[in-house]
Amino acid sequence: MQKITKWIDNGLRQFLITLMAVLVITVSWQVFTRFILRDPSSYTEELARFLLIWIGLLGASYALRTKAHLGIDILLRRSVGTQKKIVEIIVYGFIILFAFFIMILGGYRLVSITLDLNQLSAAIGIKMGYIYIVLPLSGALMIYYSIVFILEALSKKN
């Protein structure tokens, strides 16, 4: 499982770096065409918005993995031993529930509705379902990482 987790971590990290690089290039091109050429590019604003959605949601999954996400850890800091392990498992259990019901089920519904309605983006003209697919993808990553953390907590000695 550690090999799979390491492979997912590296792939996600590289993908996020690539998305950030494309975002920087896109926004730079937008600024160049708007202020230097005086003819703003029509697609860059929308592309930057879509990239930001993907970076935000996949970045949240990566932040969960690196434990860099925002959290109220007052209970974890005050507990020790078995009590700490139980609190940790409960917290990651709630993350699994949220990711499953909101991100995976809700995201799948959003993706299928927008694909069925053939909703297209205004400037680029791609199906919006392809943009929203990041929601269930990010939810699946959060569930996977939460399961990894639960298994790590269960294997820890007091």
C-alpha positions as CSV (number, residue, x, y, z in Angstrom):
1,M,0.0,0.0,0.0
2,Q,2.9,2.3,0.6
3,K,4.1,1.9,-3.0
4,I,0.7,2.9,-4.3
5,T,0.4,5.8,-1.9
6,K,3.9,7.0,-2.9
7,W,3.0,6.7,-6.6
8,I,-0.3,8.6,-6.1
9,D,1.6,11.3,-4.1
10,N,4.2,11.8,-6.8
11,G,1.7,11.8,-9.6
12,L,-0.6,14.3,-7.8
13,R,2.3,16.5,-6.9
14,Q,3.6,16.6,-10.5
15,F,0.1,17.2,-11.9
16,L,-0.5,20.1,-9.5
17,I,2.9,21.6,-10.5
18,T,1.9,21.3,-14.1
19,L,-1.5,22.9,-13.6
20,M,0.1,25.8,-11.7
21,A,2.7,26.3,-14.5
22,V,-0.1,26.3,-17.1
23,L,-2.1,28.8,-14.9
24,V,0.9,31.2,-14.6
25,I,1.4,31.0,-18.4
26,T,-2.3,31.5,-19.1
27,V,-2.6,34.6,-16.8
28,S,0.7,36.0,-18.1
29,W,-0.7,35.7,-21.6
30,Q,-3.9,37.4,-20.6
31,V,-2.0,40.3,-19.1
32,F,0.3,40.5,-22.2
33,T,-2.6,40.5,-24.6
34,R,-4.7,42.9,-22.6
35,F,-2.1,45.6,-21.8
36,I,0.6,45.2,-24.5
37,L,-1.4,44.1,-27.5
38,R,-4.6,46.0,-26.4
39,D,-6.6,43.0,-27.7
40,P,-7.4,40.6,-24.7
41,S,-7.4,36.9,-25.4
42,S,-11.0,35.5,-25.2
43,Y,-10.3,32.2,-23.6
44,T,-7.6,32.8,-21.0
45,E,-9.9,34.1,-18.3
46,E,-12.1,31.1,-18.5
47,L,-9.2,28.7,-18.7
48,A,-7.6,30.3,-15.6
49,R,-10.9,29.9,-13.7
50,F,-11.1,26.2,-14.6
51,L,-7.4,25.6,-13.7
52,L,-8.0,27.3,-10.4
53,I,-10.9,25.0,-9.7
54,W,-8.8,21.9,-10.4
55,I,-5.8,23.3,-8.4
56,G,-8.0,24.1,-5.4
57,L,-9.8,20.8,-5.2
58,L,-6.8,18.6,-6.0
59,G,-4.7,20.8,-3.8
60,A,-7.1,20.1,-0.9
61,S,-6.5,16.4,-1.4
62,Y,-2.8,16.9,-1.4
63,A,-3.0,19.2,1.7
64,L,-4.9,16.4,3.5
65,R,-2.1,14.0,2.6
66,T,0.6,16.3,3.9
67,K,-1.6,17.3,6.9
68,A,-1.3,20.9,5.8
69,H,-5.0,21.4,5.7
70,L,-6.9,23.7,8.1
71,G,-8.2,21.8,11.2
72,I,-9.2,22.2,14.7
73,D,-6.7,19.9,16.5
74,I,-7.4,20.9,20.1
75,L,-8.8,17.5,20.8
76,L,-5.8,15.8,19.3
77,R,-3.3,17.9,21.2
78,R,-5.0,17.2,24.5
79,S,-5.4,13.5,24.1
80,V,-2.8,10.8,24.4
81,G,-2.4,7.1,23.7
82,T,-5.6,5.2,22.8
83,Q,-7.7,8.3,23.2
84,K,-5.7,10.1,20.6
85,K,-6.0,7.2,18.2
86,I,-9.8,7.1,18.6
87,V,-10.1,10.8,18.0
88,E,-7.9,10.5,14.9
89,I,-10.0,7.7,13.5
90,I,-13.2,9.6,14.2
91,V,-11.9,12.7,12.4
92,Y,-10.8,10.8,9.4
93,G,-14.1,8.9,9.4
94,F,-16.0,12.1,9.2
95,I,-13.7,13.2,6.3
96,I,-14.6,9.9,4.5
97,L,-18.3,10.5,5.0
98,F,-18.1,14.1,3.8
99,A,-15.9,13.1,0.8
100,F,-18.2,10.2,-0.1
101,F,-21.6,11.9,0.2
102,I,-20.8,15.5,-0.9
103,M,-17.8,15.1,-3.2
104,I,-18.3,11.7,-4.8
105,L,-22.1,11.3,-4.9
106,G,-22.9,15.0,-5.3
107,G,-20.0,15.5,-7.7
108,Y,-21.1,12.5,-9.8
109,R,-24.6,13.9,-10.0
110,L,-23.3,17.3,-11.0
111,V,-21.1,15.8,-13.7
112,S,-23.9,13.5,-15.1
113,I,-26.4,16.3,-15.1
114,T,-24.1,18.8,-16.9
115,L,-23.1,16.1,-19.4
116,D,-26.7,15.1,-20.0
117,L,-27.7,18.8,-20.6
118,N,-24.7,19.2,-22.9
119,Q,-23.7,22.4,-21.0
120,L,-20.7,24.0,-22.7
121,S,-18.3,26.6,-21.4
122,A,-18.8,30.0,-23.0
123,A,-15.3,30.8,-24.4
124,I,-13.6,27.5,-24.7
125,G,-16.6,25.4,-25.7
126,I,-15.8,22.3,-23.7
127,K,-18.4,20.3,-21.8
128,M,-18.7,21.6,-18.2
129,G,-19.0,18.0,-16.9
130,Y,-15.3,17.6,-17.8
131,I,-14.5,20.5,-15.6
132,Y,-16.6,19.2,-12.7
133,I,-15.1,15.7,-12.8
134,V,-12.4,17.0,-10.5
135,L,-15.0,17.0,-7.6
136,P,-15.5,13.2,-7.4
137,L,-11.8,12.6,-8.3
138,S,-10.7,14.8,-5.4
139,G,-13.3,13.1,-3.1
140,A,-11.8,9.7,-4.0
141,L,-8.3,10.9,-3.2
142,M,-9.5,12.2,0.2
143,I,-11.1,8.9,1.0
144,Y,-8.0,7.0,0.0
145,Y,-5.7,9.2,2.1
146,S,-8.1,9.1,5.1
147,I,-8.1,5.3,4.9
148,V,-4.3,5.4,4.8
149,F,-4.3,7.6,7.9
150,I,-6.8,5.3,9.7
151,L,-4.7,2.2,9.0
152,E,-1.6,4.1,10.2
153,A,-3.3,5.1,13.4
154,L,-4.5,1.5,14.0
155,S,-1.0,0.1,13.5
156,K,0.6,2.6,15.9
157,K,1.5,1.3,19.3
158,N,0.3,3.4,22.3
